[in-house]
Amino acid sequence: MEHYLVVTAVGKDRPGISDEIIRLITQCGCNIIDSRLALLGSEFTLFMLLSGNANAITRVESTLPLTALEHDLLTVMKRTSKHEQRYSPYSAEFHVEANDSPGLTEPFTRFLAARGLSIASLSAQTLESNTPETANTFQLLIGTTLPEGCNLMTLQEEFEVLCHTLQVTGKVTFVGHNQ
């Protein structure tokens, strides 16, 4: 029987740190189903979904904390189940760009939550300006799947109203999926 484990590791970025974690996971007999790595400030952050038999997952759960301690990493692990793909006729990507200011992400996550739309991916970043008189630029990209019957035109219009209200540049892109 296949078991699943979500692993998060955070620590000071340095060459070879992701290799240490991935090597341990491989030696324990687990497969990496999905993963993301990001540099946040000077910290490296790794998110992974692992699969393996019960013994392999237990080996990761028992050996990763020791490796994390040796490398000054913070790790969090949680058993989970296999992700079940649900059919969705459309997905949407919401792109936002604006002068950076605190609190810009929240109105967009609230916008989606109020419409019962689950966020599948979210990337937000601030790009520093090269000159002191120019504001930093904020960029946000949110991906979501849309339920059957979702009115794409209404969703686009409401998103445009939100962008206009917040005085940001926004665009939504819809992608159709064949069954």
Buried (B, 14 or more C-beta within 10 A) or exposed (E): EEBBBBBBBBBEBEEEBBEBBBEBBEEBBBEBBEBEEEEEEEEBBBBBBBBBEEEBBBBBBEBBEEBBEEBEBEBEBEEEEEEEEEEBBBBBBBBBBBEBEEEBBEBBBEBBEEBEBEBEEBEBEEEEEEEEEEEEBBBBBBBBBBBEEBEBEEBBEBBEEBBEEBEBEBEBEBEEEEE
